Amino acid sequence: MAGRRSNGLFKVGIFGSAIAAVCCFTPVLVIGLSAVGLGILIAYLDYVLLPALIIFIGITIYAMTRRNLEVGHD
């Protein structure tokens, strides 16, 4: 059961990191927000996306270390 949880955490971490990285390093959100008339929010993207990226990378590292510890105890 614990292996499934760390697999889920790992998938969430990878997926979240990928989405946050795409939104941080490409103009996907800038174009999208501008297209729907919410361009004013562009100034606040760094305050949301960078901490989200750090959190998701942390989740990924936690899941990887947890998975490695579980494999070592089998």
Helices and strands as residue ranges (DSSP letters): H 2-25, H 28-35, G 39-44, H 45-73
